[in-house]
Every structure is written in structure tokens, then in C-alpha cells.
């Protein structure tokens, strides 16, 4: 019985570590945030400023860290998940999000 409980506790510890690793990995391997000169935009009132140029899109602000963020261009303003799901067939997926903050 003792060996079974020991095995069960080790399995639980490995499962917890794996789950935490999946959450923490995108934060730990995120590249350095872009500098203000890379972004080419200044922060204004509000949480973030997005600048769109001929060859790049930049964010001056911060996102909540998480895995698998994607950047989409939408033909309409998207406020809710229902709006996103309705408009997704008409959106253009631009890129994966690799960083979660920029220098202000």
C-alpha cells in the first residue's frame, strides 16, 4: 500500500509539473520585447497603441501572457468571442504573437 501511495504521489507531482510547464513555457521563452524605435509608435491614453506600417504591425502596451496567441486582421471591430467566431472566416491570420509586452 505504501509503494502504491508513493507511486501515486509521484504521478501527481509529474502531472502538476507538466501542467505548470505548459503554462510557464511561453513566458520563459518569449523573445525580448521590441524597443520603441522598432514599434514606431508612442503610447497614448489607454492600455495600448497599435501601429500598422507597410511591413510590420507593432503594439505599444502589454498582453496577458499565454500560449498560442495569433494576430488576425478583421473587417469589423471585434469585442466578444461571439463576434470573433462570426467574423473568423472573413479574417486574415497575420502571425503568431511571440512577446507579451513592449518598452514604453
PyMOL commands that place a pseudoatom at each C-alpha (Angstrom):
pseudoatom trace, name=CA, resn=UNK, resi=1, chain=A, elem=C, hetatm=0, pos=[0.000, 0.000, 0.000]
pseudoatom trace, name=CA, resn=UNK, resi=2, chain=A, elem=C, hetatm=0, pos=[2.845, 2.375, 0.859]
pseudoatom trace, name=CA, resn=UNK, resi=3, chain=A, elem=C, hetatm=0, pos=[4.501, 1.822, -2.544]
pseudoatom trace, name=CA, resn=UNK, resi=4, chain=A, elem=C, hetatm=0, pos=[1.192, 2.495, -4.268]
pseudoatom trace, name=CA, resn=UNK, resi=5, chain=A, elem=C, hetatm=0, pos=[0.750, 5.813, -2.420]
pseudoatom trace, name=CA, resn=UNK, resi=6, chain=A, elem=C, hetatm=0, pos=[4.348, 6.755, -3.195]
pseudoatom trace, name=CA, resn=UNK, resi=7, chain=A, elem=C, hetatm=0, pos=[3.808, 5.989, -6.889]
pseudoatom trace, name=CA, resn=UNK, resi=8, chain=A, elem=C, hetatm=0, pos=[0.536, 7.924, -6.882]
pseudoatom trace, name=CA, resn=UNK, resi=9, chain=A, elem=C, hetatm=0, pos=[2.195, 10.978, -5.281]
pseudoatom trace, name=CA, resn=UNK, resi=10, chain=A, elem=C, hetatm=0, pos=[4.990, 10.904, -7.880]
pseudoatom trace, name=CA, resn=UNK, resi=11, chain=A, elem=C, hetatm=0, pos=[2.498, 10.683, -10.733]
pseudoatom trace, name=CA, resn=UNK, resi=12, chain=A, elem=C, hetatm=0, pos=[0.577, 13.634, -9.272]
pseudoatom trace, name=CA, resn=UNK, resi=13, chain=A, elem=C, hetatm=0, pos=[3.802, 15.657, -8.925]
pseudoatom trace, name=CA, resn=UNK, resi=14, chain=A, elem=C, hetatm=0, pos=[4.799, 14.939, -12.530]
pseudoatom trace, name=CA, resn=UNK, resi=15, chain=A, elem=C, hetatm=0, pos=[1.316, 15.876, -13.786]
pseudoatom trace, name=CA, resn=UNK, resi=16, chain=A, elem=C, hetatm=0, pos=[1.374, 19.144, -11.821]
pseudoatom trace, name=CA, resn=UNK, resi=17, chain=A, elem=C, hetatm=0, pos=[4.872, 19.972, -13.091]
pseudoatom trace, name=CA, resn=UNK, resi=18, chain=A, elem=C, hetatm=0, pos=[3.845, 19.237, -16.666]
pseudoatom trace, name=CA, resn=UNK, resi=19, chain=A, elem=C, hetatm=0, pos=[0.782, 21.479, -16.365]
pseudoatom trace, name=CA, resn=UNK, resi=20, chain=A, elem=C, hetatm=0, pos=[2.798, 24.324, -14.861]
pseudoatom trace, name=CA, resn=UNK, resi=21, chain=A, elem=C, hetatm=0, pos=[5.417, 23.890, -17.579]
pseudoatom trace, name=CA, resn=UNK, resi=22, chain=A, elem=C, hetatm=0, pos=[2.820, 24.253, -20.319]
pseudoatom trace, name=CA, resn=UNK, resi=23, chain=A, elem=C, hetatm=0, pos=[1.628, 27.494, -18.711]
pseudoatom trace, name=CA, resn=UNK, resi=24, chain=A, elem=C, hetatm=0, pos=[5.083, 28.912, -17.951]
pseudoatom trace, name=CA, resn=UNK, resi=25, chain=A, elem=C, hetatm=0, pos=[6.955, 27.895, -21.121]
pseudoatom trace, name=CA, resn=UNK, resi=26, chain=A, elem=C, hetatm=0, pos=[5.609, 30.701, -23.383]
pseudoatom trace, name=CA, resn=UNK, resi=27, chain=A, elem=C, hetatm=0, pos=[6.534, 33.246, -20.721]
pseudoatom trace, name=CA, resn=UNK, resi=28, chain=A, elem=C, hetatm=0, pos=[10.019, 31.813, -20.201]
pseudoatom trace, name=CA, resn=UNK, resi=29, chain=A, elem=C, hetatm=0, pos=[10.945, 31.506, -23.887]
pseudoatom trace, name=CA, resn=UNK, resi=30, chain=A, elem=C, hetatm=0, pos=[9.349, 34.756, -25.068]
pseudoatom trace, name=CA, resn=UNK, resi=31, chain=A, elem=C, hetatm=0, pos=[11.843, 36.872, -27.013]
pseudoatom trace, name=CA, resn=UNK, resi=32, chain=A, elem=C, hetatm=0, pos=[12.854, 40.286, -25.756]
pseudoatom trace, name=CA, resn=UNK, resi=33, chain=A, elem=C, hetatm=0, pos=[10.186, 42.920, -26.262]
pseudoatom trace, name=CA, resn=UNK, resi=34, chain=A, elem=C, hetatm=0, pos=[10.634, 45.347, -29.151]
pseudoatom trace, name=CA, resn=UNK, resi=35, chain=A, elem=C, hetatm=0, pos=[12.103, 48.783, -28.466]
pseudoatom trace, name=CA, resn=UNK, resi=36, chain=A, elem=C, hetatm=0, pos=[10.165, 51.986, -29.112]
pseudoatom trace, name=CA, resn=UNK, resi=37, chain=A, elem=C, hetatm=0, pos=[12.135, 52.540, -32.316]
pseudoatom trace, name=CA, resn=UNK, resi=38, chain=A, elem=C, hetatm=0, pos=[11.087, 49.084, -33.518]
pseudoatom trace, name=CA, resn=UNK, resi=39, chain=A, elem=C, hetatm=0, pos=[7.460, 49.831, -32.871]
pseudoatom trace, name=CA, resn=UNK, resi=40, chain=A, elem=C, hetatm=0, pos=[7.448, 53.364, -34.216]
pseudoatom trace, name=CA, resn=UNK, resi=41, chain=A, elem=C, hetatm=0, pos=[4.512, 54.433, -32.089]
pseudoatom trace, name=CA, resn=UNK, resi=42, chain=A, elem=C, hetatm=0, pos=[4.082, 56.294, -28.847]
pseudoatom trace, name=CA, resn=UNK, resi=43, chain=A, elem=C, hetatm=0, pos=[1.820, 55.181, -26.047]
pseudoatom trace, name=CA, resn=UNK, resi=44, chain=A, elem=C, hetatm=0, pos=[-1.233, 57.366, -25.619]
pseudoatom trace, name=CA, resn=UNK, resi=45, chain=A, elem=C, hetatm=0, pos=[-4.170, 57.327, -23.271]
pseudoatom trace, name=CA, resn=UNK, resi=46, chain=A, elem=C, hetatm=0, pos=[-5.477, 53.819, -22.951]
pseudoatom trace, name=CA, resn=UNK, resi=47, chain=A, elem=C, hetatm=0, pos=[-3.983, 50.393, -22.455]
pseudoatom trace, name=CA, resn=UNK, resi=48, chain=A, elem=C, hetatm=0, pos=[-2.078, 50.041, -25.738]
pseudoatom trace, name=CA, resn=UNK, resi=49, chain=A, elem=C, hetatm=0, pos=[-1.397, 51.641, -29.090]
pseudoatom trace, name=CA, resn=UNK, resi=50, chain=A, elem=C, hetatm=0, pos=[-1.254, 49.593, -32.266]
pseudoatom trace, name=CA, resn=UNK, resi=51, chain=A, elem=C, hetatm=0, pos=[0.686, 50.920, -35.242]
pseudoatom trace, name=CA, resn=UNK, resi=52, chain=A, elem=C, hetatm=0, pos=[0.360, 49.447, -38.719]
pseudoatom trace, name=CA, resn=UNK, resi=53, chain=A, elem=C, hetatm=0, pos=[3.054, 50.049, -41.327]
pseudoatom trace, name=CA, resn=UNK, resi=54, chain=A, elem=C, hetatm=0, pos=[3.805, 48.693, -44.801]
pseudoatom trace, name=CA, resn=UNK, resi=55, chain=A, elem=C, hetatm=0, pos=[5.901, 45.822, -43.454]
pseudoatom trace, name=CA, resn=UNK, resi=56, chain=A, elem=C, hetatm=0, pos=[5.009, 45.452, -39.794]
pseudoatom trace, name=CA, resn=UNK, resi=57, chain=A, elem=C, hetatm=0, pos=[2.412, 45.755, -37.064]
pseudoatom trace, name=CA, resn=UNK, resi=58, chain=A, elem=C, hetatm=0, pos=[3.523, 46.873, -33.602]
pseudoatom trace, name=CA, resn=UNK, resi=59, chain=A, elem=C, hetatm=0, pos=[1.979, 47.111, -30.153]
pseudoatom trace, name=CA, resn=UNK, resi=60, chain=A, elem=C, hetatm=0, pos=[2.994, 49.658, -27.518]
pseudoatom trace, name=CA, resn=UNK, resi=61, chain=A, elem=C, hetatm=0, pos=[1.467, 48.127, -24.415]
pseudoatom trace, name=CA, resn=UNK, resi=62, chain=A, elem=C, hetatm=0, pos=[1.018, 44.750, -22.778]
pseudoatom trace, name=CA, resn=UNK, resi=63, chain=A, elem=C, hetatm=0, pos=[-0.880, 41.489, -23.291]
pseudoatom trace, name=CA, resn=UNK, resi=64, chain=A, elem=C, hetatm=0, pos=[-1.646, 38.837, -20.712]
pseudoatom trace, name=CA, resn=UNK, resi=65, chain=A, elem=C, hetatm=0, pos=[0.884, 36.006, -21.169]
pseudoatom trace, name=CA, resn=UNK, resi=66, chain=A, elem=C, hetatm=0, pos=[-0.490, 32.826, -22.619]
pseudoatom trace, name=CA, resn=UNK, resi=67, chain=A, elem=C, hetatm=0, pos=[0.123, 30.179, -25.238]
pseudoatom trace, name=CA, resn=UNK, resi=68, chain=A, elem=C, hetatm=0, pos=[-0.943, 30.250, -28.859]
pseudoatom trace, name=CA, resn=UNK, resi=69, chain=A, elem=C, hetatm=0, pos=[-1.899, 33.910, -29.343]
pseudoatom trace, name=CA, resn=UNK, resi=70, chain=A, elem=C, hetatm=0, pos=[-2.476, 34.796, -33.005]
pseudoatom trace, name=CA, resn=UNK, resi=71, chain=A, elem=C, hetatm=0, pos=[-2.850, 38.163, -34.750]
pseudoatom trace, name=CA, resn=UNK, resi=72, chain=A, elem=C, hetatm=0, pos=[-5.829, 38.495, -37.067]
pseudoatom trace, name=CA, resn=UNK, resi=73, chain=A, elem=C, hetatm=0, pos=[-6.964, 41.404, -39.220]
pseudoatom trace, name=CA, resn=UNK, resi=74, chain=A, elem=C, hetatm=0, pos=[-10.724, 41.769, -39.105]
pseudoatom trace, name=CA, resn=UNK, resi=75, chain=A, elem=C, hetatm=0, pos=[-13.066, 43.671, -41.434]
pseudoatom trace, name=CA, resn=UNK, resi=76, chain=A, elem=C, hetatm=0, pos=[-15.097, 44.798, -38.386]
pseudoatom trace, name=CA, resn=UNK, resi=77, chain=A, elem=C, hetatm=0, pos=[-14.488, 45.680, -34.739]
pseudoatom trace, name=CA, resn=UNK, resi=78, chain=A, elem=C, hetatm=0, pos=[-14.392, 42.543, -32.563]
pseudoatom trace, name=CA, resn=UNK, resi=79, chain=A, elem=C, hetatm=0, pos=[-15.458, 42.930, -28.954]
pseudoatom trace, name=CA, resn=UNK, resi=80, chain=A, elem=C, hetatm=0, pos=[-16.656, 39.487, -27.902]
pseudoatom trace, name=CA, resn=UNK, resi=81, chain=A, elem=C, hetatm=0, pos=[-15.773, 35.869, -28.574]
pseudoatom trace, name=CA, resn=UNK, resi=82, chain=A, elem=C, hetatm=0, pos=[-19.092, 35.508, -30.407]
pseudoatom trace, name=CA, resn=UNK, resi=83, chain=A, elem=C, hetatm=0, pos=[-18.087, 38.386, -32.737]
pseudoatom trace, name=CA, resn=UNK, resi=84, chain=A, elem=C, hetatm=0, pos=[-14.714, 36.713, -33.302]
pseudoatom trace, name=CA, resn=UNK, resi=85, chain=A, elem=C, hetatm=0, pos=[-16.285, 33.364, -34.176]
pseudoatom trace, name=CA, resn=UNK, resi=86, chain=A, elem=C, hetatm=0, pos=[-18.798, 35.047, -36.504]
pseudoatom trace, name=CA, resn=UNK, resi=87, chain=A, elem=C, hetatm=0, pos=[-16.101, 37.043, -38.339]
pseudoatom trace, name=CA, resn=UNK, resi=88, chain=A, elem=C, hetatm=0, pos=[-13.267, 34.473, -38.305]
pseudoatom trace, name=CA, resn=UNK, resi=89, chain=A, elem=C, hetatm=0, pos=[-13.984, 33.144, -41.837]
pseudoatom trace, name=CA, resn=UNK, resi=90, chain=A, elem=C, hetatm=0, pos=[-13.536, 36.701, -43.163]
pseudoatom trace, name=CA, resn=UNK, resi=91, chain=A, elem=C, hetatm=0, pos=[-10.403, 37.471, -41.122]
pseudoatom trace, name=CA, resn=UNK, resi=92, chain=A, elem=C, hetatm=0, pos=[-6.795, 37.218, -42.245]
pseudoatom trace, name=CA, resn=UNK, resi=93, chain=A, elem=C, hetatm=0, pos=[-4.400, 35.470, -39.870]
pseudoatom trace, name=CA, resn=UNK, resi=94, chain=A, elem=C, hetatm=0, pos=[-1.201, 37.511, -39.895]
pseudoatom trace, name=CA, resn=UNK, resi=95, chain=A, elem=C, hetatm=0, pos=[1.190, 35.966, -37.378]
pseudoatom trace, name=CA, resn=UNK, resi=96, chain=A, elem=C, hetatm=0, pos=[1.786, 34.256, -34.052]
pseudoatom trace, name=CA, resn=UNK, resi=97, chain=A, elem=C, hetatm=0, pos=[2.251, 36.536, -31.017]
pseudoatom trace, name=CA, resn=UNK, resi=98, chain=A, elem=C, hetatm=0, pos=[5.703, 35.866, -29.534]
pseudoatom trace, name=CA, resn=UNK, resi=99, chain=A, elem=C, hetatm=0, pos=[6.064, 38.658, -26.931]
pseudoatom trace, name=CA, resn=UNK, resi=100, chain=A, elem=C, hetatm=0, pos=[3.667, 39.958, -24.320]
pseudoatom trace, name=CA, resn=UNK, resi=101, chain=A, elem=C, hetatm=0, pos=[4.896, 43.497, -23.583]
pseudoatom trace, name=CA, resn=UNK, resi=102, chain=A, elem=C, hetatm=0, pos=[6.795, 46.341, -25.204]
pseudoatom trace, name=CA, resn=UNK, resi=103, chain=A, elem=C, hetatm=0, pos=[9.052, 49.048, -23.859]
pseudoatom trace, name=CA, resn=UNK, resi=104, chain=A, elem=C, hetatm=0, pos=[7.006, 52.142, -23.141]
for i in range(1, 104): cmd.bond("trace and resi %d" % i, "trace and resi %d" % (i + 1))
show_as sticks, trace
zoom trace
